Amino acid sequence: MDAVEAEVGGLGSDLLADPCAFLAAEHGRQRALLGHLERLARRAHGAAQPAIAKALVAWLACELPLHLTDEADSIMPRLAAAAPALVVRLEAEDLALRDLRQKLREAVAPIAAGHAAPDGFAATALAFAQLYRQRLATEEAEVLPTARRVLDAAAFDAIAAEMRQRRN
């Protein structure tokens, strides 16, 4: 039997010219990955599950931290003066997300290697998916609109340059 690979394509670098559009597009990709995670949590065995788990491991280890760094290091500091309560709230949520993301990475790895899901995987996966979906909703309802409202073209250019640099 041939190995099965799962892949969720990346975004074009041309979107980085508009950091808010890039982050919003990434949110769409992330929702697709969360859907895969939720399906894996409900059925962690089967021929395609290791491939899906490998895609999730890559997302959790590489892509998601990069996205979170874009927000934490480039967007949030620039919004701190205009929306201090929002920034403080999201920084507190980041701690819970970081711990849960680490637990999830550890739980998905055995599935990616073709082993059975560890005890507690489904609960961890579903908890992460729920918390992260809430985070995406907050970013789209509050963070990105606030950024568009309060940041000027120079700030967006600087954010875009920082995001490009992280990806090189």
N, C-alpha and C positions, 0 to 999 in steps of 0.2 A: 504494500500500500504506500502510495506517495505521501510525503509529509504535507500537511496543510499549513498554509501561512495566512495570517490575518494581518491586514494593514489598513490603517486609516491615514490617507494622504495628508501631507502638510499643506500649509498655505503658501501662496506665492509671496516673495519678498516685496513685490510692488505694493502690497497692502500696507507695508510698514510706513508709507508716506503719510497715512492717517492712522496713528496709533489706536485711536478709539475704534475705528472700523476693524483694524486688525484684531484687537482684543475681543470685540463682539463676534467676529468670525471664528476666533478660537473657541469662544463659548459654545458655538454651534457644534464644533468638532468635539468638544468636551462632553456635551450632552449625549452625543452618539456613543462616546466611550463609556459614559455612565450607564447608558442603556445596555451595552455589552456586559459591563460589570454586574448590573442587576440580573441579567439573564444567567450569567455565570454563577451568581450566588444562589439562584433558584435551581440550577442544574449544573453542578461542577464536574460532571463526568460526561464522556462522549468524545468522539473522534476529533471534533473541532475545538474542544475546550482548551487543550494546551496551546494551540495557536492564538486563540483569543486571549488567553492568560499572558502569553509572551508580548502581545501588543499592549496589554494593560501594564505589564511590568515596565516596558519601555516608556510608556506615557508617565507612569508614576515616578520613574527614576530620572527621566531627562526632560521631557516636554513640560510636564506640569510644574516642576520647580522653576523652569525658565519663565513660564507664564507668571507664576506667583512672584518671581523676582522683578519682572517688568512692572507689576502693579505695586509691590512693596517699595521698590527702590526708585522708580521713575514717576509713577502716578501719585501715590499717596503723599509723599513729602510735599509735592506741589499743591496738594489740596488741603494740607493741614491748616492753613490760615483761614480758608473759606469754609471748611467743614470739619472743625476739630472733633466734634462728637462722633461723626461718622468714622473718621480715621482711627480714633481710640477704640471704637466698637469693633472695627474690622481687625485691628491688631490683636485684640483679645481673642477673636474667633480664629485667627491664624494659629494660635498656640494649640487649640483643640484640633484643628485641621492637620497640623504638622504631626501631632502624636498619632492621630487616627490614620493618616497617610502612611506613616512608618509601619504601623501594625498591618495595614492592608498590603503593603509591599511584601512584607514577610509572609503573609498568608497566601498571596497569589503566586509567589515563586515556586512552591512545590507543584502547583497545578501546571505551571508553564513547563516544568520538567517532566510532566507526564504522571505525576503522583496524585494520590487522592487529596482532596481539599482537607486542610487541617481543621480540627475542632474550632468552632467559633468563626470560621471564615464567612459564612453567610451573614451572620449578625454584623460583623465588622464591615463587610462590603456594603450592606444595605444602610448601615449607619453613616458611612462615609458618603455614599451616593446622596442620601437625604440632606446631610449637612452641606455638601458641596453644591447641590442644586439650589439650596437656599442662598448660598454665597453668590452664585451666578445671578440669581434674581436680584439680589441687593446691588450687585455691581451694575447690572443693566438698568435698574430703576433709579439708582442714586449716584453711583460713582461716575459712570460714563457721562450722564447728563450734566453732572456738576463740573466735570473736567471740561466738557464742551462749552459750558457757560462761563467759567472763570479763567481758563488758561488761554493765553494768546498764541499767535502763530509761532513766535520764538520758542515758547515752552514746548509746543507740539514738535517743532523741529528738533529740539534737544532730546525729547523723549524718543522720537524716531531714531535718532543717531545712537542713543544708548541701547535701544532694542536691537538695532542692526549689529552693533558691536558685540552684544551678548551672543549673537547667532553666528559670528565669524570665528 
